[in-house]
Amino acid sequence: MATAQPLKAPVSAERRSPLAVAFTALGWTVLILFAALEIFPFVFTVANSFKCLPAVQSYPRSLIPTPPFGVECTYQEGDRVGASRSASETSGALTFNPTLEGYQEIFDENLPRWLVNTAFFAVAVTILRLGFDSLAGYALARLKFPGNRLLFFTILGTMMVPPIVLLIPRFIILKQLSMLNTYQGLIVPLAVDAFGIFLMKQFFESIPGEIEEAALVDGANRFVLFWRVVLPMATPALTALAIFSFQGTWNDFLMPLIILSGNKDLWTLPLGLSYLRGAYGETLRWHAFLAGSVITTLPLALIFFYFQRYFVEGISYSGLKG
């Protein structure tokens, strides 16, 4: 009779081979290096947004607004900021002080209106996509009708068309409909997108059909089944779609440029910041431009970090993982 072999204890972290420890350390080093490469540009942007214009031009690589030696932050008479000083005399050397001049200038350039327009544009497009994309995705996933597969592959085919190719046709159509320089001209063409339909279809197909059959037996029709049973279960996919849509529309530049270029009151943040690049000729107000970039980026960063768990969960359930 064979005797039972004793179970081997798992190898602890202290007993791992030096080669395994070296590969682990190398992996972490590579990850930290790539993370630093991604983070440092934003860190420099934030640092330079708190400097005056001469400081940005003289010490753009300084991570703190106070370099060890400096150039006096003075402005000529008639300048839009006025004759102000952001430097102080310390031990015979001029040093910079942190300043909000860049943020003050960008707020003077109608930034609150650009911010409201961008938020309204992004929220409206996101809400419309959540509604229409989920309806279309559920219809393609659950309703069997003639041409279902053909319609789905046609929608997928539109994803292969570069978005820039569609700008001129959209402009011509919106011009004929008298929707240029209007909110609806900017929002309606983006109310539905092929990627959102694909994302929601893949998620709805992962939901067991027995749940819907039980609801139908209880007397629920298709609309009640969708709104009260299926849609609440699709929260991860809806959150992922909301993040994609909000991020894309918040940073969109080409559509506002084509549709809203004739109405400054409807400009968005990316379009307004591009105006600053040519508003002062060859002298770009870098501190104001970088301050606007920080204001544009910060809301997206906060939203992503808050909802990143739902974002990753939505990707894993959507069928995009292969």
ZAZA-708544 format. One record per residue: z negated, x, y of N, C-alpha, C in turn. Coordinates in steps of 0.02 Angstrom, whole numbers, padded with zeros to 5 digits, always signed. Each point is the difference from the previous one (the first is absolute). Layout:
// residues N
ZXYZXYZXY ...
END
This chain:
// residues 322
+00000+00043-00059+00000-00043+00059+00000+00045+00062 +00048-00014+00043+00006+00042+00060-00055-00015+00049 -00026+00051+00029-00052-00010+00051+00031-00008+00068 -00033-00041+00041+00026-00013+00068-00008+00062+00043 +00052+00015+00036-00001+00058+00045-00036-00018+00065 -00043+00041+00026-00034-00015+00063+00049+00000+00058 -00011-00045+00047+00043-00005+00059-00011+00060+00045 +00056+00026+00026-00004+00056+00045-00016-00024+00071 -00044+00034+00032-00017-00017+00069+00058+00017+00045 +00012-00042+00051+00055+00015+00046-00013+00065+00038 +00055+00033+00013-00005+00064+00036-00020-00014+00072 -00054+00028+00024-00024-00010+00067+00042+00040+00050 -00010-00017+00062+00038+00034+00053-00018+00074+00002 -00064+00017-00019-00020+00070+00003+00034+00042-00054 +00022-00032-00055+00028+00037-00056+00077+00000+00001 +00030-00027+00052+00072+00001+00003+00026+00071+00007 +00061+00009-00024+00029+00068+00002+00014+00020+00072 +00000+00064+00014+00016+00023+00068+00070-00021+00023 +00047-00005-00048+00068-00020+00018+00001-00072+00025 -00038-00045-00033-00003-00070+00022-00032-00006+00069 -00052+00040+00011-00033-00001+00065+00047+00025+00054 +00040+00052-00017+00047+00027+00049+00054-00050+00018 +00026-00036-00051+00051-00051+00014-00028-00057+00041 -00063-00020-00013-00031-00052+00040-00008+00022+00072 -00023+00060+00010-00008+00026+00068+00067+00005+00036 +00052+00022-00037+00066+00005+00030+00026-00069+00020 -00012-00050-00043+00022-00068+00016-00034-00027+00063 -00066+00011+00004-00035-00023+00060+00023+00037+00062 +00015+00064-00007+00024+00039+00058+00067-00026+00025 +00045-00015-00046+00065-00027+00020-00007-00067+00034 -00043-00044-00028-00011-00066+00030-00030+00005+00070 -00049+00045+00008-00031+00009+00066+00051+00028+00050 +00044+00046-00024+00050+00029+00044+00049-00053+00025 +00025-00043-00046+00047-00052+00021-00035-00052+00044 -00063-00015-00015-00037-00047+00043-00008+00028+00070 -00014+00064+00005-00007+00032+00066+00066-00002+00038 +00056+00013-00036+00065-00002+00033+00016-00069+00027 -00025-00053-00033+00012-00067+00024-00047-00020+00057 -00061+00027-00001-00051-00021+00048+00005+00039+00065 +00016+00065-00003-00002+00042+00059+00045-00024+00057 +00061-00026-00011+00039-00025+00057-00036-00055+00038 -00033-00045-00036-00036-00054+00034-00060+00028+00037 -00033+00051-00029-00058+00030+00033+00022+00033+00065 +00056+00036+00000+00025+00031+00061+00020-00053+00051 +00028-00056-00023+00018-00054+00045-00061-00028+00036 -00054-00012-00038-00061-00026+00030-00030+00051+00048 -00001+00063-00019-00029+00052+00043+00038+00007+00066 +00066+00000-00003+00039+00008+00061+00000-00063+00043 -00015-00058-00029-00003-00061+00040-00059+00000+00048 -00050+00043-00013-00059+00004+00044+00004+00060+00047 +00059+00029+00008+00010+00055+00046+00041-00023+00059 -00006+00037+00055+00044-00013+00056+00069+00032-00014 +00049-00017+00040+00068+00023-00014+00006+00076-00001 -00027+00037+00049+00006+00074-00005-00033+00029-00062 -00055-00031-00023-00033+00024-00060+00044-00011-00061 +00034-00057-00004+00044-00014-00057+00058+00049+00000 +00027+00014+00059+00057+00045+00004-00020+00073-00013 -00061+00020+00018-00021+00069-00008-00032+00014-00067 -00040-00049-00026-00037+00011-00062+00010-00059-00047 +00060-00012-00024+00011-00058-00044-00032+00009-00068 -00014+00062-00021-00028+00012-00067-00076+00001+00000 -00031-00011+00057-00073-00001+00003-00026-00067-00025 -00046+00002-00049-00027-00062-00029-00054-00031+00043 -00026+00037+00048-00052-00027+00044+00027+00000+00071 -00020-00048+00041+00026-00003+00068-00023+00056+00045 -00045+00044-00024-00027+00054+00042+00017+00067-00031 +00058+00030+00016+00016+00067-00026-00043+00054+00032 -00003+00059-00029-00042+00053+00027+00022+00023+00070 +00062-00005+00016+00023+00015+00068+00053-00051+00016 +00011-00013+00064+00042-00058+00015+00042+00006+00062 +00036-00052+00011+00041-00010+00060-00029-00060+00036 -00003+00004+00065-00031-00053+00039+00042-00063-00003 -00033-00056-00015+00034-00065-00005+00003-00031+00069 +00047+00021+00041+00009-00029+00066+00067-00033+00004 +00008-00046+00048+00061-00038+00009+00019+00001+00074 +00064+00002+00012+00024+00001+00068-00009-00067+00034 +00000+00002+00065-00006-00062+00037+00061-00045-00015 -00013-00064-00005+00054-00046-00017+00008-00011-00074 -00035+00040-00040+00004-00012-00072-00035-00065-00017 +00023-00033-00054-00026-00066-00017-00073+00002-00018 -00026+00059-00022-00071+00005-00017-00042+00016+00061 +00030+00032+00050-00037+00018+00059-00024+00072-00004 -00029+00023+00055-00025+00069+00001-00069+00001-00033 +00000+00010-00064-00062-00001-00038-00007+00065-00038 -00061+00016-00019-00014+00060-00038-00036-00019-00064 +00025+00029-00055-00033-00008-00064-00027+00066-00024 -00001+00051+00043-00026+00065-00019-00063+00015+00040 -00042+00040-00027-00062+00019+00033-00007+00076-00002 -00035+00027+00048-00009+00072+00006-00061+00019-00042 +00011+00043-00051-00053+00021-00044+00004+00075-00010 -00048+00038+00027-00003+00073-00008+00064+00032+00024 +00028-00025+00054+00060+00029+00028+00064-00019-00035 -00002-00041-00051+00060-00020-00037+00006-00076+00002 +00061-00023+00005+00012-00072+00001+00004-00027-00071 -00036-00053-00013+00001-00032-00066+00015-00074+00008 +00032-00029-00049+00019-00071+00002-00058-00044-00022 -00002-00058+00028-00046-00052-00023+00040-00055-00033 -00027-00033-00051+00036-00057-00029+00013-00053+00054 +00058-00030-00002+00019-00049+00050+00035-00058-00032 -00004-00057+00033+00034-00061-00023+00061-00015+00043 +00026+00050+00035+00056-00011+00044+00061-00026-00038 +00011+00027-00060+00057-00023-00039-00005-00073-00018 -00060-00022-00019-00010-00071-00017+00004-00043+00063 -00023+00024+00056+00006-00038+00062+00074-00009+00020 +00039+00053-00008+00071-00006+00018+00037-00047-00046 -00014+00003-00065+00036-00044-00046-00020-00072+00010 -00062-00013+00021-00020-00069+00016+00033-00024+00064 +00013+00046+00046+00036-00019+00060+00073-00016-00013 +00027+00023-00056+00071-00012-00018+00008-00064-00040 -00040-00051+00013+00006-00065-00032-00016+00003-00075 -00045+00045-00019-00019+00006-00070-00032-00064-00028 -00045-00034+00036-00029-00062-00029+00053-00051-00020 +00053-00007+00040+00052-00048-00018+00039+00024-00061 +00015+00065-00004+00033+00027-00060-00043-00010-00062 -00065+00009+00008-00045-00007-00058-00002-00072-00024 -00004-00048+00047+00000-00070-00019+00066-00020-00033 +00055+00023+00027+00065-00016-00030+00006+00028-00070 -00023+00062-00010+00004+00031-00066-00044-00037-00050 -00061-00017+00021-00045-00036-00046+00028-00069-00017 +00026-00035+00048+00029-00066-00014+00061+00005-00046 +00042+00048+00013+00059+00011-00042-00020+00017-00071 -00047+00047-00009-00020+00021-00067-00035-00056-00038 -00045-00036+00033-00037-00054-00033+00046-00058-00019 +00045-00018+00045+00045-00056-00014+00046+00016-00059 +00029+00059+00000+00045+00019-00056-00039+00004-00065 -00061+00027+00002-00040+00006-00061-00017-00068-00028 -00021-00047+00041-00018-00067-00024+00061-00035-00030 +00057+00005+00034+00061-00033-00025+00021+00031-00067 -00005+00065-00006+00020+00032-00062-00048-00019-00057 -00064-00004+00014-00046-00021-00052+00017-00069-00027 +00019-00045+00045+00017-00068-00022+00067-00004-00036 +00053+00025+00032+00067-00008-00028+00011+00045-00061 -00024+00062+00003+00010+00045-00057-00037-00023-00061 -00060-00027+00009-00038-00024-00058+00033-00063-00030 +00026-00044+00043+00035-00059-00026+00063+00020-00038 +00039+00045+00029+00061+00022-00034-00015+00038-00064 -00051+00043+00002-00018+00037-00060-00024-00045-00056 -00039-00051+00017-00024-00046-00052+00058-00041-00029 +00047-00021+00042+00057-00038-00024+00042+00042-00048 +00011+00063+00016+00039+00043-00044-00037+00019-00063 -00066+00000+00002-00039+00020-00058-00013-00057-00049 -00007-00061+00026-00022-00056-00043+00051-00056-00008 +00040-00012+00051+00047-00056-00003+00066+00024-00031 +00022-00034-00052+00062+00016-00033+00055-00047+00024 +00048+00028+00036+00055-00040+00026+00064+00041-00006 +00058-00033+00000+00064+00037-00007+00008+00052+00056 +00017+00060-00020+00010+00054+00049-00064+00036+00020 -00054-00011-00037-00064+00032+00017+00006+00076-00001 +00026+00027-00055+00006+00073-00006+00051+00028+00050 +00055-00037+00010+00051+00024+00047-00029+00003+00071 -00038-00051+00018-00031+00000+00066-00050+00058+00008 -00038+00013-00052-00049+00055+00002+00035+00067+00008 +00053+00012-00039+00036+00063+00006+00036+00006+00067 +00021-00055+00029+00030+00002+00066-00051+00022+00052 -00061-00027-00006-00054+00020+00046-00016+00074-00008 -00002+00023-00063-00012+00072-00011+00056+00042+00029 +00062-00026-00002+00056+00037+00027-00006+00011+00075 -00031-00047+00035-00008+00010+00073-00047+00057+00016 -00044+00018-00047-00045+00056+00012+00037+00067+00000 +00059+00001-00028+00040+00062-00002+00039+00011+00065 +00002-00050+00045+00037+00007+00062-00046+00032+00052 +00019+00055+00032-00042+00031+00052-00013-00050+00057 -00062-00006+00022-00015-00048+00054+00040+00011+00064 +00017+00063+00014+00036+00013+00063+00070-00031-00001 +00028-00010-00060+00066-00031-00005-00001-00072+00023 -00058-00033-00005-00006-00071+00017-00015-00012+00074 -00011+00053+00039-00020-00010+00069+00055-00034+00041 +00061+00025-00004+00055-00029+00040+00015-00072-00021 +00006-00015-00065+00010-00071-00018-00056-00046+00024 -00062+00024-00004-00056-00040+00026+00006-00011+00075 +00019+00053+00035+00007-00006+00073+00054-00051+00018 +00056+00002-00035+00054-00048+00015-00021-00071-00015 -00033-00011-00056-00022-00068-00018-00052-00025+00049 -00049+00041+00018-00051-00021+00047+00029-00012+00069 +00050+00038+00019+00033-00011+00065+00035-00068+00000 +00034-00017-00054+00033-00065-00003-00049-00058-00001 -00060+00013-00026-00052-00052-00002-00044+00001+00063 +00015+00043+00048-00038+00006+00062-00074+00016-00013 -00012+00045-00048-00068+00019-00019-00017+00072+00019 +00043+00033+00039-00016+00067+00023-00054-00003+00053 -00041+00053+00003-00055+00005+00049-00049-00058-00005 -00014-00021-00062-00048-00053-00013-00044+00020-00059 -00058-00030-00004-00044+00012-00057+00032-00022-00065 +00031-00060+00000+00029-00025-00062+00058+00042-00024 +00037+00031+00046+00054+00045-00020-00025+00061-00035 -00061+00021+00014-00029+00058-00032-00035-00017-00065 -00028-00060-00005-00042-00019-00057+00041-00033-00056 +00044-00046+00017+00036-00039-00051+00040+00044-00048 +00038+00051+00023+00039+00040-00049-00043+00038-00049 -00065+00011+00015-00044+00039-00043-00050-00044-00037 +00008-00066+00002-00049-00045-00030-00001+00004-00076 +00055+00022-00030+00005+00007-00073+00031+00067-00015 -00025+00034-00051+00031+00063-00020+00004+00004-00076 +00050+00037-00023+00014+00003-00072-00056+00036-00038 -00030+00051+00030-00053+00036-00034-00060-00046-00012 -00018-00041+00049-00056-00045-00009+00013-00051-00055 +00061-00026-00004+00016-00047-00054-00006+00034-00068 +00026+00061-00005-00004+00038-00062-00073+00014-00019 -00040+00020+00048-00070+00015-00013-00037-00061-00026 +00009-00058+00033-00035-00060-00020+00026-00026-00068 +00064+00005-00012+00027-00022-00065-00030+00040-00057 -00003+00066+00009-00028+00042-00052-00074-00017-00013 -00036-00015+00052-00071-00017-00010-00008-00068-00034 +00038-00050+00022-00006-00066-00030+00018+00001-00074 +00046+00043-00020+00018+00004-00070-00056+00030-00042 -00046+00038+00031-00056+00028-00037-00057-00049-00010 +00001-00058+00034-00052-00051-00009+00015-00039-00064 -00049-00009-00045+00012-00037-00062+00023-00071+00014 +00052-00022-00037+00026-00067+00010-00047-00055-00024 -00048+00018-00044-00046-00051-00024-00042-00030+00056 -00015+00041+00051-00040-00026+00055+00037-00056+00036 +00065+00010+00012+00039-00051+00034+00010-00061-00045 +00009+00011-00065+00008-00057-00045-00063-00043-00001 -00058+00032+00002-00063-00039+00002-00005-00041+00064 +00021+00029+00056-00002-00037+00063+00050-00059-00001 +00059+00010-00030+00048-00054-00005-00025-00056-00044 -00035+00017-00054-00029-00051-00044-00053-00041+00038 -00036+00032+00045-00051-00035+00039+00029-00043+00055 +00066+00000+00008+00032-00045+00048+00023+00033+00064 -00004+00066+00005+00021+00034+00062+00076+00006+00001 +00030-00013+00058+00072+00012+00007+00013+00072+00019 +00063+00018+00010+00017+00069+00013-00029+00027+00064 -00001-00040+00053-00027+00024+00063-00075+00010-00004 -00036-00047-00030-00072+00009-00009-00015+00060-00044 +00040+00007-00053-00008+00056-00046+00009+00067+00037 +00050+00001+00044+00014+00063+00035-00054+00016+00051 -00019-00048+00042-00046+00013+00055-00072+00008-00023 -00021-00036-00052-00071+00000-00019-00015+00041-00062 +00049+00016-00040-00013+00037-00062+00032+00069+00002 +00066+00003+00011+00036+00063-00006-00011+00044+00061 +00006-00027+00060-00004+00041+00060-00068+00034+00008 -00057-00034-00013-00063+00036+00005-00006+00058-00049 +00035-00004-00057-00002+00056-00048+00044+00058+00023 +00043-00011+00048+00047+00051+00023-00027+00039+00060 -00065-00001+00012-00028+00035+00058+00017+00074+00003 -00002+00038-00056+00019+00071+00005+00072+00010+00023 +00047-00039-00028+00070+00007+00020+00010-00023+00073 -00033-00053+00020+00006-00024+00069-00028+00052+00049 -00055+00033-00019-00028+00051+00044+00047+00060+00006 +00029+00021-00057+00048+00055+00003+00061-00019+00043 +00025-00061-00008+00057-00022+00040-00019-00004+00074 -00060-00022+00015-00022-00004+00070-00003+00070+00031 -00025+00049-00037-00004+00068+00027+00070+00028+00012 +00044-00009-00049+00069+00024+00008+00033-00033+00061 -00007-00066+00006+00034-00036+00053-00029+00018+00068 -00066+00002+00005-00031+00015+00064+00016+00071+00023 -00003+00047-00047+00016+00069+00018+00073+00008+00022 +00045-00032-00037+00070+00007+00016+00018-00031+00067 -00026-00059+00014+00016-00034+00063-00037+00032+00059 -00060+00024-00010-00037+00033+00054+00036+00063+00024 +00029+00038-00047+00034+00063+00018+00075-00009+00011 +00025-00061-00005+00073-00011+00005+00023+00017+00071 +00053+00040+00003+00028+00019+00064+00071-00026+00011 +00042+00002-00052+00070-00017+00008+00010-00074+00017 -00035-00045-00035+00008-00071+00013-00020-00019+00072 -00060+00020+00024-00015-00014+00071+00048+00033+00048 +00025+00060-00017+00048+00033+00044+00064-00040+00007 +00025-00029-00054+00062-00038+00001-00010-00070+00029 -00056-00032-00018-00009-00070+00018-00033-00008+00068 -00047+00045+00019-00040-00010+00060+00013+00050+00056 +00053+00038-00005+00011+00053+00050+00010-00028+00071 +00019-00063+00007+00012-00028+00066-00060-00036+00030 -00057-00001-00034-00059-00036+00025-00061+00044-00009 -00022+00034+00052-00057+00045-00005-00066-00036-00014 -00004-00064+00016-00062-00036-00012-00012-00012-00074 +00051+00008-00043-00007-00010-00071+00000+00065-00039 -00002+00056+00034+00002+00065-00035-00061+00008-00045 +00010+00036-00055-00054+00018-00045-00022+00071+00013 -00053+00022-00034-00027+00067+00012+00051+00056-00015 +00034-00001-00059+00049+00054-00011+00055+00001+00053 +00023-00058+00022+00052-00002+00050-00026+00023+00068 -00062-00019+00017-00029+00022+00062-00012+00075+00002 -00022+00029-00056-00011+00072-00002+00066+00039+00006 +00053-00028-00028+00065+00034+00008+00022-00002+00073 -00020-00051+00037+00016-00003+00072-00034+00056+00038 -00060+00019-00021-00036+00054+00034+00035+00067-00006 +00038+00008-00054+00035+00065-00010+00052+00012+00054 +00029-00053+00028+00051+00010+00051-00019-00025+00069 -00062-00023+00007-00020-00029+00064-00012+00052+00054 -00016+00062-00020-00016+00052+00049+00050+00057-00002 +00061-00012-00020+00050+00053-00002-00016+00050-00054 +00002+00064+00017-00013+00052-00049-00075+00013-00009 -00042-00026+00044-00072+00011-00004-00032-00057-00037 -00013+00009-00063-00032-00052-00040-00076+00003+00009 -00031-00056+00014-00073-00003+00007-00030+00000-00070 -00008+00061-00027-00020+00006-00070-00067-00032-00015 -00048+00007+00045-00066-00027-00014+00003-00077-00004 +00040-00032+00043+00007-00072-00003+00040-00021-00062 +00051+00038-00016+00041-00016-00059-00042+00006-00064 -00040+00052-00006-00042+00009-00059-00056-00052-00002 -00026-00020+00057-00050-00053+00001+00029-00065-00026 +00062-00016+00020+00033-00059-00027+00012+00005-00074 +00015+00060-00025+00010+00010-00072-00064-00012-00038 -00057+00022+00028-00064-00013-00033-00015-00074-00003 +00012-00035+00055-00012-00072+00002+00045-00036-00049 +00061+00024-00008+00047-00031-00047-00021+00011-00073 -00025+00059-00015-00016+00019-00069-00067-00026-00023 -00049-00003+00044-00069-00015-00020-00008-00067-00035 +00029-00055+00024-00008-00064-00036+00026+00002-00071 +00057+00032-00011+00028+00005-00068-00045+00041-00045 -00028+00054+00026-00045+00041-00041-00062-00039-00020 -00029-00037+00046-00060-00039-00016+00016-00054-00051 +00056-00034+00009+00019-00054-00047+00012+00029-00070 +00034+00057-00004+00015+00028-00065-00064+00023-00035 -00044+00034+00035-00061+00024-00032-00045-00058-00022 +00002-00056+00037-00042-00056-00019+00028-00037-00060 +00066-00006-00004+00031-00038-00053+00033+00043-00054 -00015+00065-00003+00035+00043-00047-00016-00019-00072 -00059-00025-00015-00015-00020-00069+00045-00057-00022 +00010-00050+00044+00045-00055-00017+00072+00024-00003 +00017+00048+00042+00068+00026+00001+00017+00033-00067 -00044+00044-00024+00013+00034-00063-00001-00050-00058 -00045-00048+00002-00003-00051-00052+00064-00042-00001 +00026-00016+00059+00062-00039+00002+00059+00039-00028 +00003+00065+00012+00054+00040-00027-00005+00004-00076 -00061+00007-00027-00008+00007-00072+00016-00064-00037 -00010-00059+00032+00013-00063-00032+00071-00025+00011 +00035+00029+00046+00065-00029+00020+00057+00020-00047 -00012+00045-00045+00054+00022-00045+00040+00057+00028 -00020+00027+00058+00037+00056+00029-00018+00066-00031 -00052+00000-00041-00021+00063-00030+00045+00021-00057 +00049-00040-00018+00048+00019-00051-00016-00033-00066 
END
